[in-house]
Amino acid sequence: MGFLSSEKVIVGYDLGNEFSQISFSRSETGEVETLSQVAGAENYNIPTVLCKRSGVNQWFYGKEAIRYGEEQQGILVENLLELALDGEPVLIDGESFEPVALLALFFKRSLGLLSQVASSDRIEALMITCEVLDHRILDILNGVVAGIHLKGVKVAFQSHTESYYSYMIHQPRELWAYQSVLFAYRGSCIKTYRMECNKRTTPVVAFIEEREFPFPQREDMSRAEELDSGLLKIAGEVFEGNIIGSVFLIGDGFDREWMKDSLRYLCKNRRVFQGNNLFSKGACFGMQERLNVSEVGKEYVFLGNDKLKANIGMSLMRQGQESYYAILDAGVNWYEAEHEMEFYIRDGSEITLTITPLIGKNGKLAQIVLEDFPGTIARLRARFYLEAENLLVVEIEDMGFGEIRPATGRSWREKIELY
């Protein structure tokens, strides 16, 4: 892995509470690789921990932090993502620290691993992926990005679910021509992701069903039989009634020593892959798609929990002809969906939106009544955004009508359930 002095890199960063990983590509269409902490080894996991050396302002991250903590040379700070979610100041060595600042410090230090392949100013774009995305996590991630001062870098976020989708559409089609299942073994549960595509739509709509199953932690081989039968039962439930072409196992807990009957079942007429860097690679592929949509990316749209699942538009008169105006398109992340526009309204006080779901539900018209609308003609400014995956917010402001009618400053705000 040579040092790249001039090429831009695209980074996929999987940020976890226990471990994190960094993948990268040298271009918008290039091969995606994962950084290893040991050259030539698949040592991808970076422990998401910091250690402050006792009595001095010296910090370590990852495996080095764990070593200093074990040698009792400093104070180990674990669960950095959970601490940031809690939001309470963290007391370390008699000093109080903001948890988001600690997470940003870890993030910045770990990104330094990219010096193996490029200097930090060569980062073109960064996709951060987490197991779950909600407003609280997004606030934290935005705080982390602001705290590390990445100038001129395009930054985006996506969930593990979407990272799985991004990874799959960049694999040979025979692996996902039918359905594909990912098993993620972490701690005391196995999370499954089953991806399927509805080829009757254009573009083809891809869905991922997520399920979570309690599962024993892999502590010693005395529980091998229990682990084996447990995985066999979960696989049977997830596979039932479905045609599965490929299976992916991620997590250090999966071990062929205990996977006897379950592995035989998984491999029956299916291709099975094992590893642990799928999400960071998927994040990198996801950013490649944002920068330069591939042919397969044009054919498919992913409608996960984070996605807007309806097209939203309205009818407008253009050059004397009534035409459809697209406001928000299905397939974008709901928390990134936003549109502003200006238009004229005449002889009325209602605005009608056309909402067309892509998930098998009937389309509908949503009317917004502008109560106490002043006058018969006005220029309006409207802002559209989502407060949740299913909740559209519309904010409208009266801009007046030139010299004929000054702006009144009136505004209206409406919330609309999409489906």
C-alpha positions in Angstrom: 0.0 0.0 0.0 2.0 3.0 -1.3 1.9 6.6 -0.2 -0.3 8.7 -2.5 1.0 12.2 -2.7 -1.5 13.7 -5.1 -4.5 11.4 -5.6 -7.7 12.3 -3.8 -9.2 9.6 -1.5 -12.8 8.8 -0.6 -13.3 7.5 2.9 -15.9 5.2 4.5 -15.8 5.3 8.3 -17.7 2.8 10.4 -18.1 4.4 13.8 -19.1 1.9 16.6 -19.3 2.1 20.3 -16.7 -0.7 20.8 -14.8 -0.7 17.5 -14.5 1.5 14.4 -13.1 0.8 10.9 -11.8 2.9 8.0 -12.1 2.0 4.3 -11.0 4.1 1.4 -10.8 4.3 -2.4 -8.5 6.2 -4.7 -11.3 7.5 -6.9 -15.1 7.6 -7.4 -15.0 4.2 -9.2 -11.9 2.6 -7.7 -11.4 -0.5 -5.6 -12.3 -0.1 -2.0 -9.7 -1.2 0.6 -9.7 -1.3 4.4 -7.0 0.1 6.6 -5.2 -2.4 8.7 -3.3 -1.5 11.9 -0.8 -4.2 11.1 0.7 -4.2 7.5 -0.2 -7.3 5.6 -2.8 -8.5 8.2 -6.6 -8.1 8.2 -6.5 -6.2 11.5 -9.3 -3.8 10.8 -10.9 -3.1 14.2 -9.8 0.1 15.9 -11.1 0.0 19.5 -13.2 3.2 20.1 -11.4 4.2 23.2 -9.1 7.0 24.5 -6.6 7.0 27.3 -5.4 10.2 29.0 -2.0 9.8 30.6 -2.2 10.6 34.3 -1.2 14.1 35.2 -0.4 15.4 31.7 -2.4 16.4 28.7 -1.3 13.4 26.5 -3.9 11.2 24.8 -3.8 7.9 23.1 -6.4 6.1 21.1 -7.3 2.6 20.0 -5.0 -0.3 20.9 -2.3 2.0 22.3 -4.9 3.5 24.6 -5.9 0.0 25.9 -2.2 -0.8 26.5 -1.6 2.3 28.5 -4.8 1.7 30.5 -3.8 -1.9 31.2 -0.3 -0.7 32.4 -2.1 1.8 34.6 -0.3 4.7 33.1 -3.5 6.5 32.3 -7.2 6.8 32.6 -9.0 4.6 29.9 -12.2 6.1 28.5 -14.5 3.6 26.8 -18.0 3.7 25.2 -17.3 7.0 23.6 -20.4 6.9 21.4 -22.7 6.0 24.3 -21.1 8.8 26.4 -21.8 11.3 23.6 -25.4 10.1 23.5 -25.8 10.5 27.2 -24.5 14.1 26.8 -23.2 14.4 30.4 -19.7 15.8 31.0 -17.1 13.2 31.6 -14.7 13.5 34.6 -11.2 12.4 33.7 -8.2 12.8 35.9 -10.0 15.5 37.9 -11.0 17.5 34.8 -14.4 17.7 33.1 -14.7 17.0 29.3 -17.5 17.3 26.9 -18.3 13.8 25.5 -18.7 15.0 21.9 -15.3 16.6 22.1 -13.8 13.3 23.3 -15.4 11.4 20.4 -14.1 14.1 18.0 -10.6 13.6 19.4 -10.8 9.8 18.8 -12.2 10.4 15.3 -9.4 12.8 14.4 -6.6 10.6 15.8 -8.0 7.4 14.1 -8.3 9.3 10.7 -4.6 9.8 11.1 -4.2 6.1 10.0 -4.9 7.4 6.5 -1.4 8.7 6.4 -0.5 5.2 5.2 -2.1 6.0 1.9 -2.6 9.8 1.6 -2.1 13.0 3.6 -5.2 14.4 5.3 -5.6 17.2 2.8 -6.2 14.7 0.1 -9.5 13.5 1.5 -12.2 14.4 -1.0 -15.3 13.0 0.7 -16.2 11.1 3.9 -19.1 8.9 4.6 -19.7 8.0 8.2 -21.9 5.0 9.0 -23.4 3.9 12.3 -25.7 1.1 13.3 -28.7 3.5 13.7 -29.2 7.0 12.6 -31.7 9.4 14.3 -31.7 13.1 15.1 -29.6 12.7 18.3 -26.9 10.6 16.5 -26.9 13.1 13.6 -26.4 16.0 16.0 -23.5 14.2 17.6 -21.9 13.3 14.2 -22.3 16.9 13.0 -20.6 18.0 16.2 -17.7 15.6 15.6 -17.2 16.7 12.0 -17.3 20.4 13.1 -14.7 19.6 15.8 -12.2 18.1 13.4 -12.2 21.0 10.9 -12.3 19.1 7.6 -12.0 21.9 5.1 -13.5 21.3 1.6 -14.4 17.7 2.4 -17.9 16.5 1.4 -19.4 14.7 4.4 -22.5 12.5 4.6 -24.0 9.9 6.9 -25.8 6.6 6.4 -27.0 3.7 8.5 -25.5 0.2 8.6 -28.6 -0.9 6.7 -27.8 1.4 3.8 -24.1 0.5 3.9 -25.1 -3.1 3.4 -27.2 -2.1 0.4 -24.3 0.1 -1.0 -21.9 -2.9 -0.6 -24.2 -5.4 -2.2 -24.9 -3.4 -5.4 -21.2 -3.3 -6.0 -20.9 -7.1 -5.8 -21.5 -9.5 -8.7 -25.2 -9.6 -9.5 -25.5 -13.3 -9.0 -25.0 -12.7 -5.3 -28.1 -10.6 -5.0 -30.2 -11.7 -8.0 -32.4 -13.4 -5.5 -32.2 -12.3 -1.8 -29.1 -11.8 0.4 -28.9 -12.1 4.1 -26.3 -10.5 6.5 -25.8 -11.9 10.0 -24.0 -9.4 12.4 -22.9 -11.0 15.7 -22.2 -8.4 18.4 -22.2 -9.0 22.1 -25.4 -10.8 23.2 -27.4 -10.6 20.0 -27.4 -11.4 16.3 -28.9 -8.8 14.0 -30.0 -10.0 10.6 -30.5 -7.9 7.4 -32.4 -9.5 4.5 -32.2 -7.7 1.2 -34.7 -8.2 -1.6 -35.6 -6.3 -4.8 -39.0 -5.6 -6.4 -38.1 -5.9 -10.0 -41.6 -5.0 -11.1 -40.9 -1.3 -10.5 -38.8 1.2 -12.4 -36.4 2.0 -10.9 -36.1 -1.3 -9.1 -36.9 -0.8 -5.4 -34.6 -2.6 -2.9 -35.8 -3.3 0.7 -34.0 -4.6 3.7 -35.8 -6.3 6.5 -34.0 -6.0 9.9 -34.5 -8.4 12.8 -32.7 -8.9 16.1 -32.3 -12.1 18.1 -30.9 -12.6 21.6 -27.9 -14.9 21.3 -25.3 -16.2 23.9 -22.0 -14.5 24.0 -19.2 -16.6 22.7 -17.2 -17.2 25.9 -15.9 -20.7 25.7 -16.3 -23.8 23.6 -18.4 -25.6 26.2 -21.4 -23.7 24.7 -20.6 -24.8 21.1 -23.6 -27.0 20.7 -25.9 -24.2 22.1 -24.4 -21.6 19.7 -24.7 -24.0 16.7 -28.3 -24.9 17.3 -29.2 -21.2 18.1 -27.8 -19.9 14.8 -29.5 -22.8 12.9 -32.8 -21.8 14.4 -32.3 -18.1 13.5 -31.3 -18.9 10.0 -34.3 -21.1 9.6 -36.6 -18.3 10.7 -35.0 -15.7 8.4 -34.8 -17.9 5.4 -38.3 -19.4 5.6 -40.3 -18.8 2.4 -37.4 -16.9 0.8 -34.9 -17.7 -1.9 -31.5 -16.8 -0.5 -28.5 -16.6 -2.9 -25.8 -15.3 -0.6 -25.0 -15.0 3.1 -22.6 -12.7 4.9 -21.3 -13.3 8.4 -19.7 -10.4 10.2 -18.4 -10.3 13.7 -15.5 -12.0 15.5 -18.0 -14.3 17.3 -18.6 -16.5 14.2 -16.2 -19.4 14.4 -16.1 -22.6 12.3 -15.2 -24.5 15.5 -18.8 -24.2 16.7 -20.6 -23.6 13.4 -21.2 -27.3 12.4 -24.9 -27.9 11.5 -25.6 -24.2 11.1 -22.8 -23.7 8.6 -23.9 -26.8 6.6 -27.4 -25.3 6.4 -26.1 -21.8 5.4 -24.0 -23.2 2.6 -26.8 -25.3 1.1 -27.1 -24.0 -2.4 -25.8 -20.6 -1.3 -22.6 -18.7 -1.3 -21.3 -17.8 2.2 -18.8 -15.1 3.0 -17.2 -14.2 6.4 -15.4 -11.0 7.4 -15.9 -7.9 9.4 -15.3 -4.9 7.3 -18.5 -4.9 5.2 -20.0 -1.7 6.7 -17.0 0.5 6.3 -16.6 -0.7 2.7 -20.3 -0.1 2.1 -19.9 3.4 3.4 -17.1 4.1 0.9 -19.2 2.6 -2.0 -22.1 4.8 -0.8 -20.0 7.9 -1.1 -18.8 6.8 -4.5 -22.4 6.7 -5.6 -23.1 10.2 -4.2 -20.2 11.6 -6.2 -20.7 9.6 -9.4 -23.9 7.5 -9.8 -23.0 4.1 -11.3 -25.2 2.3 -13.9 -26.5 -0.1 -11.3 -27.1 2.9 -9.0 -29.4 4.4 -11.7 -31.4 1.1 -12.0 -32.1 0.7 -8.2 -33.4 2.8 -5.4 -33.1 1.8 -1.8 -36.0 2.4 0.5 -34.8 1.7 4.0 -36.1 3.2 7.3 -34.0 6.3 6.7 -35.5 6.9 3.3 -38.3 9.1 2.0 -40.7 6.6 0.5 -42.9 8.9 -1.5 -42.6 11.4 -4.3 -43.9 14.8 -3.4 -44.9 17.4 -5.9 -47.5 19.9 -7.0 -49.2 21.1 -10.2 -48.2 24.5 -11.4 -49.0 26.6 -14.5 -45.9 27.0 -16.7 -46.2 29.1 -19.9 -49.9 28.6 -19.8 -49.7 24.9 -19.4 -50.4 22.9 -16.3 -47.4 20.7 -15.4 -46.1 18.6 -12.4 -43.4 20.2 -10.3 -41.3 17.7 -8.3 -40.5 18.9 -4.8 -39.0 15.9 -3.0 -38.0 12.6 -4.6 -38.3 9.2 -3.0 -35.1 7.5 -2.1 -33.3 10.4 -0.4 -32.5 10.2 3.3 -35.5 11.8 5.1 -33.2 13.9 7.3 -31.5 15.4 4.3 -34.7 16.0 2.3 -35.3 19.7 1.9 -36.5 22.0 -0.8 -37.3 25.8 -1.1 -39.2 27.4 -3.9 -41.2 30.6 -4.7 -44.4 30.6 -6.7 -47.5 32.7 -7.3 -51.0 32.0 -6.0 -54.1 33.6 -7.5 -57.8 33.5 -6.7 -57.5 31.0 -3.9 -56.1 30.3 -0.5 -55.3 26.6 -0.9 -52.2 24.7 -2.0 -52.5 21.1 -3.1 -49.6 18.6 -2.9 -49.5 15.3 -4.7 -48.1 12.5 -2.6 -47.2 9.2 -4.4 -45.8 6.5 -2.1 -43.5 3.8 -3.6 -44.4 1.2 -1.0 -47.7 -0.1 -2.3 -49.9 2.4 -0.6 -52.3 4.6 -2.6 -51.3 8.1 -3.6 -53.2 11.1 -2.2 -53.7 14.8 -2.4 -52.8 16.9 0.6 -54.4 20.4 0.8 -52.9 23.2 2.8 -55.3 26.0 3.6 -53.8 29.4 4.1 -56.1 30.8 6.7 -56.8 34.5 6.6 -55.0 34.8 3.3 -54.7 38.5 2.4 -55.8 39.4 -1.1 -56.2 37.5 -4.3 -52.7 37.3 -5.7 -49.3 36.9 -4.0 -45.8 35.5 -4.3 -45.2 32.8 -1.8 -42.0 31.3 -0.5 -42.3 27.7 0.7 -39.9 25.4 2.5 -40.4 21.6 2.6 -38.5 19.3 4.9 -39.2 16.2 7.0 -39.3 15.9 10.8 -39.5 12.1 10.7 -39.5 9.5 8.0 -43.3 9.8 7.6 -43.9 13.5 8.6 -43.6 16.3 6.1 -43.3 19.9 7.3 -44.4 22.8 5.0 -43.5 26.4 5.9 -45.0 29.2 3.8 -44.4 32.9 3.8 -46.3 35.7 2.1 -43.9 37.7 -0.1 -46.5 40.2 -1.3 -46.8 41.2 -5.0 -44.4 43.9 -5.9 -45.8 47.4 -5.7 -49.3 46.2 -6.1 -49.4 44.6 -2.6 -46.6 44.7 -0.1 -45.6 41.6 1.9 -47.7 41.2 5.1 -45.2 39.0 7.0 -47.9 36.3 7.4 -46.6 32.8 7.5 -48.2 29.3 7.8 -46.9 26.0 9.0 -48.4 22.6 8.3 -47.5 19.0 9.2 -48.6 16.3 6.8 -48.4 12.5 7.4 -47.2 11.0 4.1 -48.7 7.5 4.4 
